[in-house]
Amino acid sequence: MTFVVTWTRKALRQYIDLWTTATDPDAVDAASLRIDQTLSTDAHLQGESRTDPIRVLFDSPLAVLFVADPDARVAYVVSVGWSGQPA
């Protein structure tokens, strides 16, 4: 099932902060693209479950918290941080 991936304003602000402080911004860009690709297919089955309905997905150097709505076929990235640290 194909999902539309949407990043909330909060997640986008966090991403910009991470990107601007990263020692390797290209790695941050590449991880965000892979995250979008991963969540675009069966997002509700990706990552690991947390407190329902939150799920977490790790793609070094990033980790995202997201909510998947299979009925609407939308995945909402609600928070992003460095992998190995809470998002």
Contacts in CASP RR format, 6 or more apart in sequence:
PFRMAT RR
TARGET T0000
AUTHOR 0000-0000-0000
METHOD contacts of the structure
MODEL  1
MTFVVTWTRKALRQYIDLWTTATDPDAVDAASLRIDQTLSTDAHLQGESR
TDPIRVLFDSPLAVLFVADPDARVAYVVSVGWSGQPA
1 41 0 8 1.000
1 42 0 8 1.000
1 70 0 8 1.000
1 73 0 8 1.000
2 40 0 8 1.000
2 41 0 8 1.000
2 73 0 8 1.000
3 39 0 8 1.000
3 40 0 8 1.000
3 41 0 8 1.000
3 42 0 8 1.000
3 43 0 8 1.000
3 68 0 8 1.000
3 73 0 8 1.000
3 74 0 8 1.000
3 75 0 8 1.000
4 40 0 8 1.000
4 73 0 8 1.000
4 74 0 8 1.000
4 75 0 8 1.000
5 35 0 8 1.000
5 36 0 8 1.000
5 39 0 8 1.000
5 40 0 8 1.000
5 43 0 8 1.000
5 74 0 8 1.000
5 75 0 8 1.000
5 77 0 8 1.000
6 74 0 8 1.000
6 75 0 8 1.000
6 76 0 8 1.000
6 77 0 8 1.000
7 15 0 8 1.000
7 76 0 8 1.000
7 77 0 8 1.000
7 80 0 8 1.000
8 76 0 8 1.000
8 77 0 8 1.000
8 78 0 8 1.000
10 78 0 8 1.000
10 79 0 8 1.000
11 64 0 8 1.000
11 77 0 8 1.000
11 78 0 8 1.000
11 79 0 8 1.000
11 80 0 8 1.000
14 79 0 8 1.000
14 80 0 8 1.000
14 81 0 8 1.000
15 28 0 8 1.000
15 32 0 8 1.000
15 80 0 8 1.000
18 28 0 8 1.000
18 62 0 8 1.000
18 80 0 8 1.000
18 81 0 8 1.000
18 82 0 8 1.000
19 25 0 8 1.000
19 28 0 8 1.000
19 29 0 8 1.000
22 28 0 8 1.000
22 61 0 8 1.000
24 61 0 8 1.000
27 60 0 8 1.000
27 61 0 8 1.000
28 61 0 8 1.000
28 62 0 8 1.000
31 59 0 8 1.000
31 60 0 8 1.000
31 61 0 8 1.000
31 62 0 8 1.000
32 62 0 8 1.000
32 80 0 8 1.000
34 59 0 8 1.000
35 57 0 8 1.000
35 59 0 8 1.000
35 62 0 8 1.000
35 64 0 8 1.000
35 77 0 8 1.000
38 46 0 8 1.000
38 57 0 8 1.000
38 59 0 8 1.000
39 46 0 8 1.000
39 57 0 8 1.000
39 66 0 8 1.000
39 68 0 8 1.000
39 75 0 8 1.000
39 77 0 8 1.000
40 75 0 8 1.000
43 66 0 8 1.000
43 68 0 8 1.000
43 70 0 8 1.000
43 75 0 8 1.000
44 55 0 8 1.000
44 68 0 8 1.000
44 69 0 8 1.000
44 70 0 8 1.000
44 75 0 8 1.000
46 55 0 8 1.000
46 57 0 8 1.000
46 68 0 8 1.000
47 55 0 8 1.000
47 56 0 8 1.000
47 57 0 8 1.000
47 58 0 8 1.000
48 55 0 8 1.000
48 56 0 8 1.000
48 57 0 8 1.000
49 55 0 8 1.000
50 56 0 8 1.000
50 65 0 8 1.000
53 67 0 8 1.000
53 68 0 8 1.000
54 65 0 8 1.000
54 66 0 8 1.000
54 67 0 8 1.000
54 78 0 8 1.000
55 65 0 8 1.000
55 66 0 8 1.000
55 67 0 8 1.000
55 68 0 8 1.000
56 63 0 8 1.000
56 64 0 8 1.000
56 65 0 8 1.000
56 66 0 8 1.000
56 87 0 8 1.000
57 63 0 8 1.000
57 64 0 8 1.000
57 66 0 8 1.000
58 83 0 8 1.000
58 84 0 8 1.000
59 83 0 8 1.000
60 83 0 8 1.000
61 82 0 8 1.000
61 83 0 8 1.000
62 80 0 8 1.000
62 81 0 8 1.000
62 82 0 8 1.000
62 83 0 8 1.000
63 80 0 8 1.000
63 81 0 8 1.000
63 82 0 8 1.000
63 83 0 8 1.000
63 84 0 8 1.000
63 85 0 8 1.000
63 86 0 8 1.000
63 87 0 8 1.000
64 77 0 8 1.000
64 79 0 8 1.000
64 80 0 8 1.000
64 81 0 8 1.000
64 87 0 8 1.000
65 77 0 8 1.000
65 78 0 8 1.000
65 79 0 8 1.000
65 80 0 8 1.000
65 87 0 8 1.000
66 75 0 8 1.000
66 76 0 8 1.000
66 77 0 8 1.000
66 78 0 8 1.000
67 75 0 8 1.000
67 76 0 8 1.000
67 78 0 8 1.000
68 74 0 8 1.000
68 75 0 8 1.000
68 76 0 8 1.000
69 75 0 8 1.000
69 76 0 8 1.000
79 87 0 8 1.000
80 87 0 8 1.000
81 87 0 8 1.000
END
